[in-house]
Amino acid sequence: MRIGERARVTIPKEIRNRFGLGPETEVEFSVVDGSIVLKKAPKKLDLRKWKGRCKDSFAELGYTSVDRFIDDLRGR
């Protein structure tokens, strides 16, 4: 395999299938022990969709905020 004119490389289909690499998959490059390593980037968790989801549960436990719950959990 060679690096193309635009410095691109094609990942073999067997490897793409095995590791779930498809179009728009984010990857990371690193150097490990003198070798170039390509790995799938961890998915970013969009916390915005979780905002406010625990409000009722915390209220049932008698907490007015997550901060108060965490303080109580830590014994403050």
Backbone hydrogen bonds in HBPLUS format (Angstrom, degrees):
<---DONOR---> <-ACCEPTOR-->    atom                        ^
c    i                          cat <-CA-CA->   ^        H-A-AA   ^      H-
h    n   atom  resd res      DA  || num        DHA   H-A  angle D-A-AA Bond
n    s   type  num  typ     dist DA aas  dist angle  dist       angle   num
A0004-GLY N   A0008-ARG O   2.81 MM   4  5.09 176.3  1.81 152.9 152.9     1
A0007-ALA N   A0004-GLY O   2.92 MM   3  5.06 149.9  2.01 120.6 119.5     2
A0015-ILE N   A0012-PRO O   3.03 MM   3  5.48 123.1  2.37 108.8 122.0     3
A0016-ARG N   A0012-PRO O   2.99 MM   4  6.33 161.7  2.03 154.2 160.2     4
A0017-ASN N   A0013-LYS O   2.85 MM   4  6.02 167.3  1.87 158.1 160.7     5
A0018-ARG N   A0014-GLU O   3.00 MM   4  6.08 159.2  2.05 139.6 146.0     6
A0019-PHE N   A0015-ILE O   3.06 MM   4  6.17 156.0  2.12 151.6 156.2     7
A0020-GLY N   A0016-ARG O   2.90 MM   4  5.69 107.4  2.44 138.9 154.2     8
A0021-LEU N   A0016-ARG O   2.85 MM   5  4.64 159.2  1.89 138.8 142.3     9
A0020-GLY N   A0017-ASN O   3.40 MM   3  5.14 159.6  2.44  97.0 102.9    10
A0025-THR N   A0022-GLY O   3.09 MM   3  5.53 155.4  2.15 137.5 135.8    11
A0041-ALA N   A0026-GLU O   2.86 MM  15  5.43 169.0  1.88 131.1 132.9    12
A0028-GLU N   A0039-LYS O   2.73 MM  11  5.39 158.0  1.78 159.5 167.4    13
A0039-LYS N   A0028-GLU O   2.93 MM  11  5.39 158.7  1.97 152.1 159.0    14
A0030-SER N   A0037-VAL O   2.89 MM   7  5.20 145.8  2.00 145.1 154.8    15
A0037-VAL N   A0030-SER O   2.72 MM   7  5.20 169.1  1.73 159.1 160.3    16
A0032-VAL N   A0035-SER O   2.82 MM   3  5.23 156.9  1.87 153.7 158.1    17
A0035-SER N   A0032-VAL O   2.89 MM   3  5.23 160.2  1.93 116.0 122.8    18
A0050-TRP N   A0047-LEU O   2.96 MM   3  5.28 150.3  2.05 109.5 118.9    19
A0051-LYS N   A0048-ARG O   3.27 MM   3  5.31 155.4  2.33 102.1 109.3    20
A0053-ARG N   A0050-TRP O   3.05 MM   3  5.53 166.1  2.07 138.8 138.4    21
A0058-PHE N   A0054-CYS O   2.87 MM   4  6.06 166.2  1.89 169.5 172.8    22
A0059-ALA N   A0055-LYS O   2.98 MM   4  6.14 153.8  2.05 145.8 153.7    23
A0060-GLU N   A0056-ASP O   2.94 MM   4  6.20 152.3  2.01 147.8 154.5    24
A0061-LEU N   A0057-SER O   3.23 MM   4  6.51 138.6  2.41 137.3 147.8    25
A0061-LEU N   A0058-PHE O   3.09 MM   3  5.06 126.7  2.38  93.9 108.1    26
A0063-TYR N   A0058-PHE O   2.89 MM   5  5.22 165.3  1.91 149.4 144.3    27
A0062-GLY N   A0059-ALA O   2.95 MM   3  4.93 152.5  2.03 100.8 109.6    28
A0069-PHE N   A0065-SER O   3.29 MM   4  6.61 157.0  2.34 143.3 149.3    29
A0070-ILE N   A0066-VAL O   2.88 MM   4  6.18 161.3  1.92 157.4 161.9    30
A0071-ASP N   A0067-ASP O   2.91 MM   4  6.12 160.9  1.95 150.0 155.5    31
A0072-ASP N   A0068-ARG O   2.95 MM   4  6.13 158.0  2.00 146.6 152.5    32
A0073-LEU N   A0069-PHE O   2.84 MM   4  6.05 153.2  1.91 147.1 155.5    33
A0074-ARG N   A0070-ILE O   2.88 MM   4  6.09 148.7  1.98 148.3 156.1    34
A0076-ARG N   A0071-ASP O   2.85 MM   5  5.14 171.4  1.85 155.3 152.6    35
A0075-GLY N   A0072-ASP O   3.09 MM   3  4.96 152.6  2.17  97.1 105.5    36
